[in-house]
Structures are given as structure tokens and as C-alpha cells.
Amino acid sequence: MKKREDKHKEVESLRGELGRAQNLFVAGFEKLKVDQDYELRKAIRAAGGRYRVIKNNLAEKAAEGTSAQDLLTGLVGMTSLAYTETDPVALAKALTIYAKSHPSFSFKAGMVEGRAIDIRAIHDLASLPSRDEMLGKLLYLIQAPAQRLVSVMSAVGRNLAVVVDQGCKENKFTA
């Protein structure tokens, strides 16, 4: 059993992390085996997130004064927190993939960019393309007009060269 001062340190540590985290997913789990928990933590780390299993009353105390206060009030059952300061889509994808293969893992609530979202929105978020994919598509859209302009401009010179070459071959004019 933890001492009171250890619990206080844990609450303060979590409060600092929740204050920095703009994206938070609250999940419930039951009867996860050690290897399943390891697999989950590995997937969350790969997505750039952090994961904590926490007592409900400690989570509620740690959330006081943060944007996650409403989410972490009145929790019941076993609770875990997955949070990140960066890309919420990658973390949502990792958690959703894990939840599909492990039915004992379920979502309770979520927060993206400091705003609370429901469970359905978490699944919608997970279906979005990743940040890198979106940046790649955006870059393609930005470059496409420039590529077309270059193609059109080079086509004029290319067409002129073809006409001159055909004229030379048919002896219509000398080079």
C-alpha cells in the first residue's frame, strides 16, 4: 500500500502531465494479461503517447484545474489513461486497433485539443489519415499547379522543335 506522500507525489506528477497533454483517451479494461498490457504500451509508445493505469480517485484529484477535469470526474471500474501532446490521430488509431483485437479494452471518454469528445468521435478520429499522409497530400496539391505550368511551358518549345524537325525532314526549309 502506498504512503500518503507517495500518492501526493503521484497526483502532482499526473497533474503536470495532464496540464501539458492536449489529447487524452480514457479507457477501461478488465483481465488484461501481462503480455497484452505490454503490447498495448508498446503500441502507444510507437504512436508518441504515454499510458498510465490509475485509481479513479487519484485521477479525479490530479485533473482538478486542468482541461481534463470533466472527463475524469465520477469514473468507475478499472481506468487507464493514454495521452499525448502531439498527434491525436496516431494515438487514436493505435488504441482503436488494439480495442478491436482485445474486447476487454474499451473507451470511456476522450479529449482532443482540450475539447471533450464522445466514443464515436474517437473511432471517427482513428479513421482519419495520419498527419504525415495529410501533409503529403497537401504538398502534392500545392505542387500540382506548378508541375502543370512547367509542362505547358515546355510543351511550346517541344512542339516548335517537332515542327522544325518535320520541316527539315520534308525539305520544306533548310536548317
Buried (B, 14 or more C-beta within 10 A) or exposed (E): EEEEEEBEEBBEEBBEBBBEBBBBBBBBBEEBEEEBBEBBBEBBEEBBBBBBBBBBEBBBBBBEEBBBEEBBEEBEEBBBBBBBEBBBBBBBBBBBEBBEEBEEBEBBBBBBEEEBBEEEBBBEBBEEEEEEEEEEEEEEEEEEEEEEEEEEEEEEEEEEEEEEEEEEEEEEEEE
